[in-house]
């Protein structure tokens, strides 16, 4: 059995969501992601990391488990994409999708700001989201980056 080198990290994003009409009340939204790239070489090719964790969406989901992925392409393609699914407190399947657009001349604002949307199972937008990375968590965020080793079974010939 061989092992593959990868990495892991954790991230928290905090903000709000608003259901249509956009003049409706803002509600608290936050999520915690545990991201894992089990194969560093594959990650260099596609930028993908698997994501689990939880989401808190006031009036919608209380500490709901999430499952999804991120695409990390901040240097050349200049984006970080987040996508995950979860179940609302009333049992509906929901999906969050958002993307940070990285502008190297405005690194703080663009690395910390994540606009996104919540979708129902039919793909209809049910809310707009604006989440922010809390700069006060920067050092603890950096400390979460750790190398990993994943055991891989050889494929039969």
N, C-alpha and C positions, 0 to 999 in steps of 0.2 A: 504494500500500500504506500502511496506517495502522499505528500502534502503540498498544498499550494499556499503561497503567501498572499495575504490580503490586508485589509485594515478595517477599523470600525471607528465610529464617533457617535456622539449624541448631540442633539440640537433642540432648543426650545424656541418657539415663535409665539408672540403674543399680539393680539389685536382685537378686531371686531368684525362682525358680519352684519349685513343688512339685507333683509328680504324686500322684494318689490312691494310697493313702489319705493324707489330709492330715498324717499323722504321719510320712510318708516324709521323706527328707533334702531339705534346701533345696539348690538348685543355682544357680550364678551365672547371671544374666540381665542383658543390657544391650542397648540399641539406640541407633543414631545416625540421626537423621532430617535430611534436607535437604528443607525445605518450601518450596513455591513457590505463590504466588497470582498467576497470570498476568494477571488482570483484577481490579483493585481494586474496581470497581463491583459486579461479580458476587460478589466475596468479601463485601462489605458486605451483600448480600442473603442469602447462604447460609452464610457463615462457613467455606467449604471451602478447603483448601489441598491440593495434591498432595504426596505424600511418597515419597521414595526414600531409600536408605541401606543400612544393614546391621544384622543382629542377631547376637548371640553368646548362645547358650543352652548352658551346659555339658552335655556328653553328648548334645546334640540337634542343634545347628547351630553351625558355626564360620564366622563372618564371612559369613553367608548374605545375599545381596542381598534387599532388601525393596521392595515397591511397594504403595502404599496412599494414604491420605488422613487428614486431620485436620479436625475441625469446631471452629472457635474461636468460642465464644460465652460468654466468661467474665463479661461485665459484666451482661447482663440475664438470660439463661437460666442463667448460672452453671455452665457445664460446658466442658470441652475433651475431645473424643472423639478417640481414636487407633484406627486400624484399618489393618493391613497384612498382606500374605501373603508367605510365603517357603517355600523348600524345605529340609527337614531334610537332614542329612548322609546319611541312608539313603534319600533320594529322595521322602519323603512331602510332600505339599502341606499346609502349615499356615497358620493365620490367627491373628493376635493382635488382640484387641479390648479396649480399656480406656477408662476415663473418669475424669478429674479432676472432682470435684464442688467447685466453688469456693464458699467461705463467706467473705464479706468481713470478718467479725469474726475469722477465723482465716486470714489470707492466706498466711502462710509455709507452714504445714502443708498447706493444701488446694491451693496452687499447685504444691507440690513432690511430692505423693503421688499415684501412679497405680496403682490396683488394676486388674487385668485378668485375662483368661483366654486360654489357647491352645486352639485347636480343630483337629480333623482335618478332612479333606475332606468327611466326612459331617456336619459340624456338631457333633460330639460334643466335649465339654470333655475335654481331656487333661491340663491343668495349670492351677493358679491362679498368678498372677503378682503381685508387689508390686514396683513400680519407683519410684525416687525421683530427683528432680533434685538434683544436688550443688550446694549454695549457693555453694561456692567457685568454681563456673563461671559465676556470675551475670554478671559484667562481660564475660567473653568471649562468653557467650550474647547479651547485648544488642548487642555489637559486630557480630554476624552479621546483624542486621536491615539489609537493603539494599533500595533501590528497584530495580525491574526494568522493562524495556520489552520487550514481545513484539510482533513483527511480525504483523499480521493481514491476510490477503488479503480484499479486498471480495467479498461474496457476489454471485453472478450474479442478475440480476433475473428 
